[in-house]
């Protein structure tokens, strides 16, 4: 399989603006409805700092391994996205439980919400605002955004959300 | 209707809750947010005497979100509150960020009108279609941080809250409304109106979402706005430094609030310890957006390890919000407290108690000046508080104590201060039998911390703002905008300072200030547009962007709601909003002579720095002349003309004013 681009989150640049959730819901539902977003902003217990919880589209796919229905989950060849096929999904929530990052969400009506990388142009990364890192106040601005869709060579190590 | 929500009416006396759609026509006339708030407020006071005591149950509390808020347009989601101000007794309005407005909008509502008074403490609970008035006895007496946490604990994550702290409960007249813990709707005592209605909090969770007229169109316009914003230096600067950048940026003008605005420059070494560079290097952790959909992220989180400064030790381990200029300037420079961690802490403390930081800090610096002048002494503090308290400049302990006293009103000093700066000055003057009002910094009657008042573009803003001294009801415009709309750059706020009033020394009379009044009238309109559409005022303020993106805003409204409002229609609607605000104050009897600022700003010039020699009396009256003319109001009285109101299709407003002698008599 070809090397695909990767969605990464630079946690310390998250401003908690929820634009990723808003745009994700707009893309997938045609409404501004963050309750149905496939990405979310989380907080830890230790500090008030927000960070995005993104699907890592893991190579070892614990979600897909757990799924009891054949063909309900597959990896898209072009984007590398691990995708749920709604036609087969029985909403058993096994994948939700299995995800080590809490990245598969459940909507108000038990909708299973999972990132599909928007078919290769993820709107969360596209609209995530560029901010300068406070730790480098002398740098020119703006610098970069928290969510980035990048070539594998540009991936920073700290990308795991949790 | 796509992109729009309903109006929720809640009467706390009868516990009646009703919902009604908001006519599209109302959005076309007043845009939303502050604009529709203004109209709902006007309508309320057609049934209720405008001269009521703001603490009476007949006062109204209105809340609104704008059509571009909570949409992903990219400029945040502001919450607008409107009420009759308990501290200034005028039209009252305040604005804040936070997550509440978005949850409200996603639950299906754009505006709430709250009337009456609950018999016991309550909070309002909103979850999509369900709205309830619930008992708040377990929240009453709690600070803002604890209240927010308790509500989340009881109701689950996802609920966003606006609430008051003990200050609002104790009817401190300048109590603020706090959103998502640390975003303050601070001016004018909205928190006191909450308290007077026995309303502790409003909490909302919206999962219904907002239908969008043209989703692809919204993506397009959001992309366009984002490019526009990133291309602008001022906007990027706001990102990096927030409003706190003004500490360093205005230092050399001599316009900072140093020692209660006595006109001296701040020593450089103090600025070094208080500016955004010190903040970023030592305690700043991460940028923070105030509200959903904000691409500016001018806020931030600080974390104190304890070794950053002498004051940090006491608060080691503390997390809190980066102070705005409106806290750092009056606490740090006004009270001469050169320890940024202490400023951070006292700001956080005011947030928790629900106090307006601008009013309390300017009252503190006022008291400190009285101390310096020997007008009040340990004898007085002993008498008023039961302890011998020194009010020397920068005495942090005393500052913290007075914040406590004001919140709980548990001694005479606290009670004096709880009425706001103007009332405190009157009461202390009476107690000491000496006039001290000249040491209080205010415009109309509202305390203000901006020394920039002594330059023309700010001076006029402070004098004419409908809500008492304020620079965000019309901040200056840029030279480019002035060129575009007025034909010359002279209306720009920067022009005011660069030329020091356009040739003050030549003494050419009124003509030398040409276009500063017009520039302000224009700035007022742009601010009313951003305040009504529910987006951040950085979009329309002088420091941020070189031009006002009316076209992008117009297309944003179209994509979201399907309503076509041309840039010209946005301008007309905003003008209508400012005219409603003005009309209410005219009904209270305010006239031209009320559009003024305090003694010091009027008469005492800046003593050092780039703005040396500037004072408001040099320019205010001619600029007011021009401002009224540009607004289409009567120059002599400042009152509105019938023709102007008719032009804005506000005939009914003109009729009310005519009946109460609030309309200009002659024709101009």
Interface residues (C-beta under 8 A of the other chain):
Chain A: X12 X13 X14 X15 X16 X17 X18 X19 X21 X22 X23 X25 X26 X27 X29 X30 X31 X32 X33 X34 X35 X36 X47 X48 X49 X50 X108 X123 X126 X127 X129 X130 X131 X132 X134 X135 X137 X141 X142
Chain B: X70 X71 X72 X74 X76 X99 X102 X106 X206 X207 X208 X209 X210 X211 X212 X215 X218 X219 X222 X223 X226 X230 X236 X237 X239 X240 X276 X277 X280 X281 X284 X285 X286 X287 X288 X289 X291 X292 X293 X294 X295 X296 X297 X300 X301 X303 X319
